[in-house]
Amino acid sequence: MKKLFFAVVLFIVLTASCGSAPKFSDVVGKEWKLIEVHIDGKSINFDRSALVNDGFGEIFTLTFDAEMIGGTGAPNRYSAPFTPGNKQTLTVLPARATLMAPIREPEKFKEHDFFIFIQNTYEWNLVNTNLELHSKSENGAEVKLVFSL
């Protein structure tokens, strides 16, 4: 009887932890806004409400369509071709951007770094309702960008 109980509990645990993986189509066609950046153990949080109140609500955004990734840095528009791979891998090719001078760097987060992190993205995931992009900095440090709708 104990073996049967253990087998049932093990089955429940395994099936609960094997949820279906998110589909890339779940992120396409939506405008994602950066809310957190995690770099080598340090976090930067963006208060999107405060940015909107200050007139900077449309910075650090991300949108996927069928072939291109794009959005707004701070303040430049950017786009780049991308290729989703097996499972949740993602390859982003070099981005092109407009060349306007920045007026503000919220949380001292530089647009140049944002573009590097987007370009170095190697994996994506949906966690709850947030999009997470896993990337590397120029010096190879792990980076996680968290976006919300």
Sequence and secondary structure as in RCSB ss.txt:
>XXXX:A:sequence
MKKLFFAVVLFIVLTASCGSAPKFSDVVGKEWKLIEVHIDGKSINFDRSALVNDGFGEIFTLTFDAEMIGGTGAP
NRYSAPFTPGNKQTLTVLPARATLMAPIREPEKFKEHDFFIFIQNTYEWNLVNTNLELHSKSENGAEVKLVFSL
>XXXX:A:secstr
 HHHHHHHHHHHHHHHH      GGGTTT  EEEEEEEETTEEEE  HHHHHHTT TTSSEEEE SSEEEEE SS
 EEEEEEEE STTBEEE   EE     S  GGG  HHHHHHHHHT  EEEEETTEEEEEEE TTS EEEEEEE 
